[in-house]
Amino acid sequence: MSDLGAPARRPYRVGYAPGAYDLFHIGHLNILRHARSQCDYLVAGVVSDEMAELAKGRRPMIPLVERLEIVRSVKYVDAAFVETVPDKVETWKQVRFDVIFKGDDWRGTPKGDRLEKDFAAHGVDVVYFPYTVHTSSTQLRRALDALAEPVQAPNQVTGERR
């Protein structure tokens, strides 16, 4: 007999959604929203500036303390955790989540396969959500970099840009 007045039980108790969350955009919000719909309690892992630089080859544009405050303020997030180690299993030992959420751009890649294998040994599921292709921090960063490039005046003789 089901209790129609009780909220539906979500598939997971504690979920973990790691990311740099630099230049926070709709793709970030979508992952957090979808992740929260799958768990009772959502922890967002915000990678440190050093970890982001190690993983992506550059530091985030938005400092960690600000990215952490932005993510912590999203209504779908129950807690935010600063990720300071590259090994997600080490993070799991501190946070103890049942499921980790990643964008589906990880699915079928060596990184994704390793993540699945490592977490299977601990009974943690890896759930992939659709990657928001029309918006990404990388695209936003490229647009900002292009805006910051100095405009070069044309050569008076040839008309070519210097």
C-alpha positions as CSV (number, residue, x, y, z in Angstrom):
1,M,0.0,0.0,0.0
2,S,1.5,3.4,-1.0
3,D,1.2,6.5,1.0
4,L,-0.1,9.0,-1.6
5,G,0.6,12.0,0.7
6,A,4.3,11.1,1.1
7,P,6.9,12.6,-1.3
8,A,8.3,10.2,-3.9
9,R,11.5,8.5,-2.9
10,R,14.4,9.6,-5.1
11,P,16.8,6.9,-6.4
12,Y,19.8,8.1,-4.4
13,R,20.3,9.5,-0.9
14,V,23.4,11.6,-1.4
15,G,24.5,12.9,-4.8
16,Y,27.7,14.7,-5.8
17,A,28.0,17.0,-8.7
18,P,31.6,18.2,-9.2
19,G,32.7,21.0,-11.4
20,A,34.7,24.2,-11.8
21,Y,31.5,26.2,-12.1
22,D,33.5,29.0,-13.6
23,L,31.4,31.7,-15.4
24,F,28.2,30.1,-14.0
25,H,25.7,29.5,-16.8
26,I,22.6,27.5,-17.8
27,G,24.5,24.3,-18.3
28,H,25.7,24.4,-14.7
29,L,22.2,25.1,-13.5
30,N,20.8,22.2,-15.6
31,I,23.3,19.7,-14.1
32,L,22.5,20.8,-10.5
33,R,18.7,20.8,-11.2
34,H,18.8,17.3,-12.7
35,A,21.2,16.0,-10.1
36,R,18.9,17.2,-7.2
37,S,15.9,15.5,-8.8
38,Q,17.8,12.2,-8.4
39,C,18.8,12.4,-4.8
40,D,17.6,13.5,-1.4
41,Y,20.7,15.6,-0.6
42,L,23.0,17.2,-3.2
43,V,26.6,18.2,-2.6
44,A,28.2,20.3,-5.3
45,G,31.9,19.9,-5.5
46,V,33.6,23.1,-6.5
47,V,37.2,22.5,-7.7
48,S,39.9,24.8,-6.3
49,D,41.7,27.2,-8.5
50,E,44.8,24.9,-8.4
51,M,42.8,21.8,-9.3
52,A,41.0,23.6,-12.2
53,E,44.4,24.8,-13.5
54,L,45.8,21.2,-13.3
55,A,42.7,19.8,-15.1
56,K,42.2,22.5,-17.7
57,G,45.6,24.2,-18.0
58,R,44.3,27.5,-16.8
59,R,42.9,29.1,-13.7
60,P,39.2,30.0,-13.5
61,M,38.3,33.6,-14.3
62,I,36.1,33.7,-11.1
63,P,38.0,33.1,-7.9
64,L,37.1,30.0,-5.8
65,V,35.5,31.9,-2.9
66,E,33.0,33.6,-5.4
67,R,32.3,30.4,-7.3
68,L,31.7,28.6,-4.0
69,E,29.2,31.3,-2.9
70,I,27.4,31.2,-6.2
71,V,27.0,27.4,-6.2
72,R,26.1,27.4,-2.5
73,S,23.3,29.8,-3.2
74,V,21.6,27.7,-5.9
75,K,18.4,26.4,-4.5
76,Y,19.1,22.8,-5.7
77,V,22.3,22.6,-3.7
78,D,22.2,21.4,-0.1
79,A,25.9,21.8,0.5
80,A,29.0,22.9,-1.4
81,F,32.4,21.2,-0.9
82,V,35.8,22.5,-2.1
83,E,37.6,19.8,-4.1
84,T,41.4,20.0,-3.5
85,V,42.5,16.5,-4.8
86,P,42.3,15.1,-8.3
87,D,41.2,11.7,-7.2
88,K,37.4,11.6,-6.9
89,V,37.6,8.4,-4.7
90,E,39.6,10.5,-2.2
91,T,36.8,13.1,-2.3
92,W,34.2,10.3,-1.8
93,K,36.1,9.2,1.3
94,Q,35.4,12.7,2.8
95,V,31.9,13.3,1.4
96,R,30.4,9.8,1.2
97,F,28.0,10.1,-1.7
98,D,25.9,7.3,-3.3
99,V,26.1,8.7,-6.9
100,I,28.3,11.1,-8.8
101,F,26.8,13.2,-11.6
102,K,28.8,14.1,-14.7
103,G,28.1,15.6,-18.1
104,D,27.7,13.0,-20.8
105,D,30.8,14.4,-22.6
106,W,32.6,12.1,-20.1
107,R,30.6,8.9,-21.2
108,G,32.7,6.4,-23.1
109,T,36.0,8.4,-22.6
110,P,39.0,7.0,-20.8
111,K,38.3,9.5,-17.9
112,G,34.7,8.3,-17.7
113,D,35.6,4.6,-17.9
114,R,38.1,5.0,-15.1
115,L,35.6,6.9,-13.0
116,E,33.0,4.2,-13.4
117,K,35.5,1.4,-12.6
118,D,36.9,3.2,-9.6
119,F,33.5,3.9,-8.1
120,A,32.0,0.5,-8.9
121,A,34.4,-0.9,-6.3
122,H,32.8,1.3,-3.7
123,G,29.1,0.8,-4.8
124,V,28.8,4.3,-6.1
125,D,26.9,4.9,-9.4
126,V,28.0,7.3,-12.1
127,V,25.1,9.1,-13.7
128,Y,25.6,11.1,-16.9
129,F,23.4,14.1,-17.8
130,P,23.2,15.7,-21.3
131,Y,25.9,18.2,-21.9
132,T,24.5,21.7,-22.7
133,V,26.3,22.1,-26.1
134,H,25.1,25.7,-26.9
135,T,26.7,27.1,-23.7
136,S,29.9,26.3,-22.0
137,S,32.4,28.1,-19.8
138,T,35.0,27.5,-22.6
139,Q,32.9,29.2,-25.2
140,L,32.2,32.1,-22.8
141,R,35.9,32.4,-22.0
142,R,36.8,32.5,-25.8
143,A,34.2,35.2,-26.3
144,L,35.6,37.3,-23.5
145,D,39.2,36.7,-24.7
146,A,38.2,37.9,-28.2
147,L,36.6,41.0,-26.7
148,A,39.8,41.7,-24.8
149,E,42.1,41.5,-27.8
150,P,43.3,44.9,-29.0
151,V,41.9,46.1,-32.3
152,Q,44.7,46.6,-34.8
153,A,44.5,49.5,-37.1
154,P,44.8,48.7,-40.8
155,N,48.1,49.5,-42.5
156,Q,47.7,52.8,-44.3
157,V,49.4,51.6,-47.5
158,T,48.1,48.0,-47.9
159,G,44.9,48.1,-45.8
160,E,46.0,44.9,-44.0
161,R,45.7,44.6,-40.3
162,R,49.1,44.6,-38.5
